[in-house]
Amino acid sequence: MIGVVVCWSIAPRQVGEQAIQLAEGSSVRQAVQASGVCEQWPAWAEEASPGVWGRAVAWDAPVHDGDRIELCRPLKVDPKVARRERFQRQGSRTAGLFAKRRQGAKAGY
């Protein structure tokens, strides 16, 4: 038997976590089904993408002792598009790495 933790977040600031015991050679899909997430939120569990310790994996990937299996919500907005829109709203003076300078400092420092 191996011990894994299954984590999920249905909505922002709502995190669920459950530690479970599985037989050796179990897959990510079997771990998620054993945690009960599929029964609580069946539609959400189908569209979620699995990961182990923050790295995307396939549903049939094997799990190992001590793994943290994470179910991630799909992105609503592409991060590149969101950054472009934020930059257009803020303008070039208030965005970027060197936007806040000390008084009297050289540009770029």
mmCIF file of the C-alpha atoms, coordinates in Angstrom:
data_MODEL
# 
_entry.id   MODEL 
# 
loop_
_atom_site.group_PDB 
_atom_site.id 
_atom_site.type_symbol 
_atom_site.label_atom_id 
_atom_site.label_alt_id 
_atom_site.label_comp_id 
_atom_site.label_asym_id 
_atom_site.label_entity_id 
_atom_site.label_seq_id 
_atom_site.pdbx_PDB_ins_code 
_atom_site.Cartn_x 
_atom_site.Cartn_y 
_atom_site.Cartn_z 
_atom_site.occupancy 
_atom_site.B_iso_or_equiv 
_atom_site.pdbx_formal_charge 
_atom_site.auth_seq_id 
_atom_site.auth_comp_id 
_atom_site.auth_asym_id 
_atom_site.auth_atom_id 
_atom_site.pdbx_PDB_model_num 
ATOM 1   C CA . MET A 1 1   ? 0.000   0.000  0.000   1.00 0.00 ? 1   MET A CA 1 
ATOM 2   C CA . ILE A 1 2   ? 1.138   3.530  -0.778  1.00 0.00 ? 2   ILE A CA 1 
ATOM 3   C CA . GLY A 1 3   ? -0.076  6.827  0.622   1.00 0.00 ? 3   GLY A CA 1 
ATOM 4   C CA . VAL A 1 4   ? -0.951  9.775  -1.630  1.00 0.00 ? 4   VAL A CA 1 
ATOM 5   C CA . VAL A 1 5   ? -2.737  13.092 -1.184  1.00 0.00 ? 5   VAL A CA 1 
ATOM 6   C CA . VAL A 1 6   ? -5.377  14.289 -3.640  1.00 0.00 ? 6   VAL A CA 1 
ATOM 7   C CA . CYS A 1 7   ? -5.953  18.072 -3.786  1.00 0.00 ? 7   CYS A CA 1 
ATOM 8   C CA . TRP A 1 8   ? -8.547  20.039 -5.716  1.00 0.00 ? 8   TRP A CA 1 
ATOM 9   C CA . SER A 1 9   ? -9.950  23.537 -5.935  1.00 0.00 ? 9   SER A CA 1 
ATOM 10  C CA . ILE A 1 10  ? -13.477 23.894 -7.263  1.00 0.00 ? 10  ILE A CA 1 
ATOM 11  C CA . ALA A 1 11  ? -13.466 27.701 -6.993  1.00 0.00 ? 11  ALA A CA 1 
ATOM 12  C CA . PRO A 1 12  ? -10.999 30.396 -5.907  1.00 0.00 ? 12  PRO A CA 1 
ATOM 13  C CA . ARG A 1 13  ? -10.089 30.109 -2.208  1.00 0.00 ? 13  ARG A CA 1 
ATOM 14  C CA . GLN A 1 14  ? -11.901 26.759 -1.872  1.00 0.00 ? 14  GLN A CA 1 
ATOM 15  C CA . VAL A 1 15  ? -9.356  23.983 -1.520  1.00 0.00 ? 15  VAL A CA 1 
ATOM 16  C CA . GLY A 1 16  ? -10.047 20.353 -0.710  1.00 0.00 ? 16  GLY A CA 1 
ATOM 17  C CA . GLU A 1 17  ? -7.461  17.790 0.300   1.00 0.00 ? 17  GLU A CA 1 
ATOM 18  C CA . GLN A 1 18  ? -7.714  14.124 1.168   1.00 0.00 ? 18  GLN A CA 1 
ATOM 19  C CA . ALA A 1 19  ? -5.061  11.562 2.079   1.00 0.00 ? 19  ALA A CA 1 
ATOM 20  C CA . ILE A 1 20  ? -5.757  8.069  0.773   1.00 0.00 ? 20  ILE A CA 1 
ATOM 21  C CA . GLN A 1 21  ? -4.121  4.644  0.693   1.00 0.00 ? 21  GLN A CA 1 
ATOM 22  C CA . LEU A 1 22  ? -3.843  2.795  -2.627  1.00 0.00 ? 22  LEU A CA 1 
ATOM 23  C CA . ALA A 1 23  ? -2.383  -0.429 -3.926  1.00 0.00 ? 23  ALA A CA 1 
ATOM 24  C CA . GLU A 1 24  ? 1.012   -0.177 -5.613  1.00 0.00 ? 24  GLU A CA 1 
ATOM 25  C CA . GLY A 1 25  ? 0.796   0.396  -9.358  1.00 0.00 ? 25  GLY A CA 1 
ATOM 26  C CA . SER A 1 26  ? -2.387  2.487  -9.141  1.00 0.00 ? 26  SER A CA 1 
ATOM 27  C CA . SER A 1 27  ? -2.965  5.278  -11.647 1.00 0.00 ? 27  SER A CA 1 
ATOM 28  C CA . VAL A 1 28  ? -3.873  8.931  -11.156 1.00 0.00 ? 28  VAL A CA 1 
ATOM 29  C CA . ARG A 1 29  ? -7.439  8.185  -12.286 1.00 0.00 ? 29  ARG A CA 1 
ATOM 30  C CA . GLN A 1 30  ? -7.809  5.456  -9.631  1.00 0.00 ? 30  GLN A CA 1 
ATOM 31  C CA . ALA A 1 31  ? -6.495  7.801  -6.946  1.00 0.00 ? 31  ALA A CA 1 
ATOM 32  C CA . VAL A 1 32  ? -8.973  10.542 -7.898  1.00 0.00 ? 32  VAL A CA 1 
ATOM 33  C CA . GLN A 1 33  ? -11.858 8.064  -7.957  1.00 0.00 ? 33  GLN A CA 1 
ATOM 34  C CA . ALA A 1 34  ? -10.838 6.697  -4.543  1.00 0.00 ? 34  ALA A CA 1 
ATOM 35  C CA . SER A 1 35  ? -10.798 10.222 -3.085  1.00 0.00 ? 35  SER A CA 1 
ATOM 36  C CA . GLY A 1 36  ? -14.499 10.737 -3.885  1.00 0.00 ? 36  GLY A CA 1 
ATOM 37  C CA . VAL A 1 37  ? -14.070 13.912 -5.938  1.00 0.00 ? 37  VAL A CA 1 
ATOM 38  C CA . CYS A 1 38  ? -15.801 12.317 -8.938  1.00 0.00 ? 38  CYS A CA 1 
ATOM 39  C CA . GLU A 1 39  ? -18.949 11.618 -6.896  1.00 0.00 ? 39  GLU A CA 1 
ATOM 40  C CA . GLN A 1 40  ? -19.121 15.124 -5.383  1.00 0.00 ? 40  GLN A CA 1 
ATOM 41  C CA . TRP A 1 41  ? -18.461 17.102 -8.591  1.00 0.00 ? 41  TRP A CA 1 
ATOM 42  C CA . PRO A 1 42  ? -18.724 14.746 -11.594 1.00 0.00 ? 42  PRO A CA 1 
ATOM 43  C CA . ALA A 1 43  ? -18.874 17.414 -14.326 1.00 0.00 ? 43  ALA A CA 1 
ATOM 44  C CA . TRP A 1 44  ? -15.963 19.384 -12.869 1.00 0.00 ? 44  TRP A CA 1 
ATOM 45  C CA . ALA A 1 45  ? -13.789 16.294 -12.372 1.00 0.00 ? 45  ALA A CA 1 
ATOM 46  C CA . GLU A 1 46  ? -14.078 15.408 -16.068 1.00 0.00 ? 46  GLU A CA 1 
ATOM 47  C CA . GLU A 1 47  ? -12.758 18.774 -17.277 1.00 0.00 ? 47  GLU A CA 1 
ATOM 48  C CA . ALA A 1 48  ? -10.036 19.150 -14.641 1.00 0.00 ? 48  ALA A CA 1 
ATOM 49  C CA . SER A 1 49  ? -6.472  18.380 -15.643 1.00 0.00 ? 49  SER A CA 1 
ATOM 50  C CA . PRO A 1 50  ? -4.336  16.234 -13.319 1.00 0.00 ? 50  PRO A CA 1 
ATOM 51  C CA . GLY A 1 51  ? -0.855  16.974 -12.072 1.00 0.00 ? 51  GLY A CA 1 
ATOM 52  C CA . VAL A 1 52  ? 1.635   15.511 -9.606  1.00 0.00 ? 52  VAL A CA 1 
ATOM 53  C CA . TRP A 1 53  ? 3.518   18.065 -7.525  1.00 0.00 ? 53  TRP A CA 1 
ATOM 54  C CA . GLY A 1 54  ? 2.631   20.852 -9.973  1.00 0.00 ? 54  GLY A CA 1 
ATOM 55  C CA . ARG A 1 55  ? 3.603   19.019 -13.164 1.00 0.00 ? 55  ARG A CA 1 
ATOM 56  C CA . ALA A 1 56  ? 0.946   17.934 -15.665 1.00 0.00 ? 56  ALA A CA 1 
ATOM 57  C CA . VAL A 1 57  ? 0.543   14.168 -16.035 1.00 0.00 ? 57  VAL A CA 1 
ATOM 58  C CA . ALA A 1 58  ? -1.754  11.822 -17.929 1.00 0.00 ? 58  ALA A CA 1 
ATOM 59  C CA . TRP A 1 59  ? -4.715  10.171 -16.226 1.00 0.00 ? 59  TRP A CA 1 
ATOM 60  C CA . ASP A 1 60  ? -3.081  6.749  -16.604 1.00 0.00 ? 60  ASP A CA 1 
ATOM 61  C CA . ALA A 1 61  ? 0.259   7.791  -15.068 1.00 0.00 ? 61  ALA A CA 1 
ATOM 62  C CA . PRO A 1 62  ? 1.330   5.633  -12.099 1.00 0.00 ? 62  PRO A CA 1 
ATOM 63  C CA . VAL A 1 63  ? 1.411   7.167  -8.639  1.00 0.00 ? 63  VAL A CA 1 
ATOM 64  C CA . HIS A 1 64  ? 4.171   6.649  -6.100  1.00 0.00 ? 64  HIS A CA 1 
ATOM 65  C CA . ASP A 1 65  ? 4.284   6.755  -2.330  1.00 0.00 ? 65  ASP A CA 1 
ATOM 66  C CA . GLY A 1 66  ? 4.086   10.345 -1.045  1.00 0.00 ? 66  GLY A CA 1 
ATOM 67  C CA . ASP A 1 67  ? 2.781   11.883 -4.292  1.00 0.00 ? 67  ASP A CA 1 
ATOM 68  C CA . ARG A 1 68  ? 0.532   14.935 -4.195  1.00 0.00 ? 68  ARG A CA 1 
ATOM 69  C CA . ILE A 1 69  ? -2.054  14.651 -6.968  1.00 0.00 ? 69  ILE A CA 1 
ATOM 70  C CA . GLU A 1 70  ? -3.566  17.996 -7.942  1.00 0.00 ? 70  GLU A CA 1 
ATOM 71  C CA . LEU A 1 71  ? -6.684  18.594 -10.020 1.00 0.00 ? 71  LEU A CA 1 
ATOM 72  C CA . CYS A 1 72  ? -6.457  21.953 -11.794 1.00 0.00 ? 72  CYS A CA 1 
ATOM 73  C CA . ARG A 1 73  ? -9.325  24.034 -13.135 1.00 0.00 ? 73  ARG A CA 1 
ATOM 74  C CA . PRO A 1 74  ? -9.117  25.029 -16.807 1.00 0.00 ? 74  PRO A CA 1 
ATOM 75  C CA . LEU A 1 75  ? -7.903  28.582 -17.461 1.00 0.00 ? 75  LEU A CA 1 
ATOM 76  C CA . LYS A 1 76  ? -10.605 31.145 -18.188 1.00 0.00 ? 76  LYS A CA 1 
ATOM 77  C CA . VAL A 1 77  ? -8.206  33.625 -19.818 1.00 0.00 ? 77  VAL A CA 1 
ATOM 78  C CA . ASP A 1 78  ? -4.909  33.066 -21.596 1.00 0.00 ? 78  ASP A CA 1 
ATOM 79  C CA . PRO A 1 79  ? -2.167  34.566 -19.339 1.00 0.00 ? 79  PRO A CA 1 
ATOM 80  C CA . LYS A 1 80  ? -0.513  36.304 -22.304 1.00 0.00 ? 80  LYS A CA 1 
ATOM 81  C CA . VAL A 1 81  ? -3.758  38.011 -23.281 1.00 0.00 ? 81  VAL A CA 1 
ATOM 82  C CA . ALA A 1 82  ? -4.412  39.065 -19.676 1.00 0.00 ? 82  ALA A CA 1 
ATOM 83  C CA . ARG A 1 83  ? -0.923  40.591 -19.421 1.00 0.00 ? 83  ARG A CA 1 
ATOM 84  C CA . ARG A 1 84  ? -1.394  42.558 -22.660 1.00 0.00 ? 84  ARG A CA 1 
ATOM 85  C CA . GLU A 1 85  ? -4.740  43.913 -21.491 1.00 0.00 ? 85  GLU A CA 1 
ATOM 86  C CA . ARG A 1 86  ? -3.307  44.848 -18.079 1.00 0.00 ? 86  ARG A CA 1 
ATOM 87  C CA . PHE A 1 87  ? -0.395  46.633 -19.751 1.00 0.00 ? 87  PHE A CA 1 
ATOM 88  C CA . GLN A 1 88  ? -2.788  48.608 -21.982 1.00 0.00 ? 88  GLN A CA 1 
ATOM 89  C CA . ARG A 1 89  ? -4.819  49.701 -18.936 1.00 0.00 ? 89  ARG A CA 1 
ATOM 90  C CA . GLN A 1 90  ? -1.797  50.679 -16.825 1.00 0.00 ? 90  GLN A CA 1 
ATOM 91  C CA . GLY A 1 91  ? 0.366   52.183 -19.531 1.00 0.00 ? 91  GLY A CA 1 
ATOM 92  C CA . SER A 1 92  ? 4.124   51.858 -19.918 1.00 0.00 ? 92  SER A CA 1 
ATOM 93  C CA . ARG A 1 93  ? 4.995   54.268 -17.052 1.00 0.00 ? 93  ARG A CA 1 
ATOM 94  C CA . THR A 1 94  ? 3.478   52.155 -14.286 1.00 0.00 ? 94  THR A CA 1 
ATOM 95  C CA . ALA A 1 95  ? 4.210   48.669 -15.624 1.00 0.00 ? 95  ALA A CA 1 
ATOM 96  C CA . GLY A 1 96  ? 7.394   46.684 -15.765 1.00 0.00 ? 96  GLY A CA 1 
ATOM 97  C CA . LEU A 1 97  ? 10.397  45.855 -13.643 1.00 0.00 ? 97  LEU A CA 1 
ATOM 98  C CA . PHE A 1 98  ? 11.769  49.398 -13.348 1.00 0.00 ? 98  PHE A CA 1 
ATOM 99  C CA . ALA A 1 99  ? 8.512   51.303 -12.991 1.00 0.00 ? 99  ALA A CA 1 
ATOM 100 C CA . LYS A 1 100 ? 9.222   52.416 -9.422  1.00 0.00 ? 100 LYS A CA 1 
ATOM 101 C CA . ARG A 1 101 ? 12.531  54.256 -9.081  1.00 0.00 ? 101 ARG A CA 1 
ATOM 102 C CA . ARG A 1 102 ? 14.092  56.035 -6.183  1.00 0.00 ? 102 ARG A CA 1 
ATOM 103 C CA . GLN A 1 103 ? 14.242  59.775 -6.593  1.00 0.00 ? 103 GLN A CA 1 
ATOM 104 C CA . GLY A 1 104 ? 17.464  60.741 -8.325  1.00 0.00 ? 104 GLY A CA 1 
ATOM 105 C CA . ALA A 1 105 ? 18.273  57.209 -9.481  1.00 0.00 ? 105 ALA A CA 1 
ATOM 106 C CA . LYS A 1 106 ? 19.420  56.487 -13.028 1.00 0.00 ? 106 LYS A CA 1 
ATOM 107 C CA . ALA A 1 107 ? 16.942  55.029 -15.509 1.00 0.00 ? 107 ALA A CA 1 
ATOM 108 C CA . GLY A 1 108 ? 17.020  51.226 -15.497 1.00 0.00 ? 108 GLY A CA 1 
ATOM 109 C CA . TYR A 1 109 ? 18.319  50.910 -11.921 1.00 0.00 ? 109 TYR A CA 1 
# 
